[in-house]
């Protein structure tokens, strides 16, 4: 059940206390013995709130020092490209990180005018530098908790590949950061912020200009402009605010309107998410309610989360598209409208994304690479061009340029939004209209995610399950065709379980932040069959955990 006020405008009572949240960032000293106050890198970096000791200055100082030491051991000698989003804690965390980077003698590239910087712009800058320099490699930091609530902070590390760091890297950084916390930060080297910002080591970088001017390499901006498409671009108060205005001006998109360009650390202009919290989730119908209500005013309306690595696509005929549906449409379109891509170029998807994608990929004659949850698993494929597209069910994706070069090896919500406009401009159909055609051809499905309770010990058992621990041979009336604990695309551990039948599947994974495990499920036999799959999935997993 959703919150009774889900989808309604935030009230004064829903807003954070800006002064208290920022003060807590500096005043609270995290307890390194408390697992909830340690540095933990999830699928997209370390995240937490300052008020409960999960994201404070000590964390950022320790993580930055750990990154400095990691890059020295890895032989990374180029600059660190750093960006931050519009969350309240992102600016002070950026300041703290800059103090440590300069204190360690590291060259830094930060946005001209200290502007907000989307994640994909940082990724592109890393790739561009490394393509142009043979004597040094660059990496990056993005200060963002993505779509998380306003009181949260977040910190991501992108190595020279330009994409999210994998577990082999983040485990080293987290372990060293926690060691530094336990030692009272004695080995952290830093200088005062004013000295750091004025240092010759810090150079302004034109993230916005470089990103916007290159968009024609990856999206048919001329077709969009010629079609005079009415685009409503809602940055949800995030780092893409200035980018959308620049895109409109640079490409002459007279039909574009930047919806709700307000930047407010409370994000008080948002409608409440399904659980009643303010969350900049552009894949949530409740968080996107205000844009959905305006859909008749535009041919295509789009949303981005706070660091613009996620996309949300709204059409007049269908409202907010399910992310799985749009991924299927994008894949079908791209691989039939990018003739310069090699015939061997494959499609990447996470194993909890819709099986409609599998059917579409087979229909266009391409190979499918199915990986665990986490965009980090697409990085190498996007970097070497073996993947033309990598996408995940949580509305994150990236793709190659027209001529098959990497564009961003991190998720790019801006490009996926613009691609929706290109699809309409070139085909005359909205992405939702094209989805209806794909569903008629390949079948429509019911898809959902639910949570089930699990304590820390149970979550650890789930992450370590083996196929042999699953005793069932049928699921919701169909024979089980596969029981997976490793992804078929790369052999990497799922950190959970996936069970498939001819017309349905479910996947169960432990939450990294809550005492629950997540059950993703899909059925091509309708909502009632999906409910049966979900019920049997929970019983099956509970039995395995109890065994």
GICOR-V819555 format. One line per field, one symbol per residue. psi: psi as a letter, one per 40 degrees, with the letter a starting at -180 (. if undefined). burial: I if it has 9 or more other C-alpha atoms within 8 Angstrom, else O. Layout:
BEGIN
psi = ???
burial = ???
END
This chain:
BEGIN
psi = hiideheiiiideeiihddddddddddhhiheehdeeihhhadfahiiideefegidddddddddddddddddefheaihhhiiaeideddddddddddddddefhhihiihefiihidddddddddddddeheeiiiaihhgifbeiideiiihihhaeeeahiiddddddddddddddddeffdehhiiidddddeiedhhihgddddddeedeedigddddddefhhhhhhefeaeeddddddddddefgdehhhhgehhheefeeiiiideeihhfheehdddedddddedeeidhiiiiadefeiihhhideeahihddddddddddddeeegdeiidehihhiieeiieddddddddefiihhhiihhedeedddddeedhdhhiieffhiiiiideeihcheiigddddddddddddddeeiidddddddddddeiiihhihiiiihaddddddddeiideehdieihfeihhdihheihddeeihdfbihhiadeiiihhiiieeigiihhhiiheeiddddddddddddddddddde.
burial = OOOOOIIIOIOOOOIOOIOOIIOIIIOIOIOIOOOOIIIOIOOOIIIIIIIOIIIIIIIIIIIIIIIIOIIIOOOIIIIIIIIIIIIIIIIOIIIIIIIIIIIIOIIIIIIIOOOIIIIIIIIIIIIOIIOOOOOIIIIIIIIIIIIIIIIIIIIIIIIIIIIIIOOOOIIIIIIIIIOIIIOOIOOIOIIOIOOIOOOOIIIIOOIIOOIIOOIIOIIIIOIIIOOIIIIIIIIIIIIIIOIIIIIIOIIOIOOIOIOOIOOOIIIIOIIIIIOIIIIIIIIIIIIIIIIIOOIOOIIIIIIIIIIIIIIIIIIIOOIIIOIIIIIIIIIIIOIOOOOOIOOOIIIIIIIIIIOIIIIIIIOIOIIIIIIIIIIIIIIIIIIIIIIIIIIIIOIIIIIIIIOIIIIIIIIIIIIIIIIIIIIIIOOOIIIIIIIOOIIOOIIOIIIOOOOIOIOOOIIIIIIOIOIOOIOOOOIOOOIIOOIIIIIIOOOIIIIIIIIIIOOIIIIIIIIOOOIIIIIIIIIIIIOOIIOIIIOIIIOIIOOIIOO
END
